[in-house]
Amino acid sequence: MNILASLNITGDAKGASTGTKWLEGSGTIFDSFSPVDGKKIGSVRSTDREAYEQVVHTAAQAFNEWRMWPAPRRGEVVRQLGEALRQYKEPLGKLVSYEMGKSLQEGYGEVQEMIDICDFAVGLSRQLYGLTMHSERPGHRMYEQWHPLGIVGIISAFNFPVAVWNWNSALAWVCGDVCIWKPSEKTPMCGVAVQNIVAEVFKKNGVPEGVSGLVQGGREVGEWMSNDARIPMVSATGSTRMGKAVAAAVASRLGRTILELGGNNAIIVSKEADLDMSLLGCVFGAVGTAGQRCTTTRRLIIHESVYDSFREKLVKAYSQLRVGDPLDEHNHVGPLIDKDAVSSYLKSIEACKQQGGKFVVEGGVLEGKGYESGCYVKPCIAEAKPDMAIVQHETFAPILYLLKYSTIDEAIAIQNNVPQGLSSSIMTLNMREAEQFLSHSGSDCGIANVNIGTSGAEIGGAFGGEKETGGGRESGSDAWKAYMRRQTNTINWSTNLPLAQGIKFHV
């Protein structure tokens, strides 16, 4: 298709790259089909063990040189990558939309996130600060500094097929690390496209081969990375089940992980909320990316006094949603990623009904012209109870549960009483409610918002959650420290050698 040609991709792609060089390999070939129309986008060869070993070996060699580049020089390369992404924003955004199924605006937005994190990383390249501490010993100076960690393995998910990789890689590169990326096997062509863009920039700047490696495939390739002692850190995005497996494997060799896993995000709608403004945040949060964001709004906790009126607003808004081809900017909701996701959606609807849920907006699979892929579903709304098993579960689909509360303490308790802890919001004009929600006794999530929805995080803040969400942080703030090793240094410039804690030792 034309999108692939504009990104220098042929219909068949090799599955492993050391940076600018693509490796042959003998892995099995798997196809990428678009959930938009069911058509084949292209084929990719899964990385075999020999190619994997070559990627890791090249990365290890590259690290020895790349870490010696001054950080601002590394930042300049990342700046140029940001410029290249600006040039390729339209075709790459379209490929993201077509291969993953998110709306075109969200596809463009994902590439913009990549551009933004490159800009952030450029500034960071001159701000990798340590600290100076006062020593208790005379004639001594103490300080700490940060050193590159080594190879960073990145396992990304289908729902953000390019942005989350760049959250990690841009920071890791300016920190002096090298990266090996395993994209989701559901969106492999996005990985190929990005690798081509990176290779173009890196080659022009003489970046060592191996600083940006790529491997393709399924669970087996991810297991190789997780068990590989040459990779000191693995950053993995996906399900809680997957994250637990990665965490166990990496921990067994005392490696590090950044885990961005499941979310079961809620918005509390107060009786003192601006209901019209709240409606927009709630609807986008629930149906954006067809409910396939880790920050998707899955629960609305609504005060009993405004419950009926806000439910009516939601039902009316849902009746106006347009589901269809995500490349048509008139549509609000695109398809689910594949038919397995559709099956999970249908099973969750049935489970909700069996557990006593009442649907006020019915779900179902859409059929007919424009829906031939079989991946389009109806965003739906169910009235439910907080302790229902299905409400405690994350379903990666546009199913929204309505829950009722009477006091703010009750609302916060409902909000927190799920295994996941990623994103949360409260809609209120009451300052006391807002401050309580953000206090120690408030939301237990990694992200807590007031008068905005649960999705749409900016790159300037550290992104991540607690509990079964994994506890890792990516993107902004001081998340860069996860990609480096801390070293404490003490220098004695005196003529004596006093010991700490006043210990006396004579020889």
Secondary structure, DSSP 8 states (H G I E B T S, - for coil): -HHHHHTT--SEE-SEESSS-EE-----EEEEE-TTT--EEEEEE---HHHHHHHHHHHHHHHHHHTTS-HHHHHHHHHHHHHHHHHTHHHHHHHHHHHH---HHHHHHHHHHHHHHHHHHHHHTT----EEE--SSTTEEEEEEEEE--EEEEE--TTSTTHHHHHHHHHHHHHT-EEEEE--TTSHHHHHHHHHHHHHHHHHTT--TTSEEEE--SHHHHHHHHT-TT--EEEEES-HHHHHHHHHHHHHTT-EEEEE----EEEEE-TTS-HHHHHHHHHHHHHGGGG-STT-EEEEEEETTTHHHHHHHHHHHHHT--BS-TTSTT-SB---SSHHHHHHHHHHHHHHHHTT-EEEE---B--STT-TTS--B--EEEE--TT-HHHHS--SSSEEEEEEESSHHHHHHHHH-SSEESEEEEE-S-HHHHHHHHSTTS--SSEEEESS-SS---TTSEE--EETT-S--EESTTGGGGGEEEEEEEEE-SSS---GGG-----
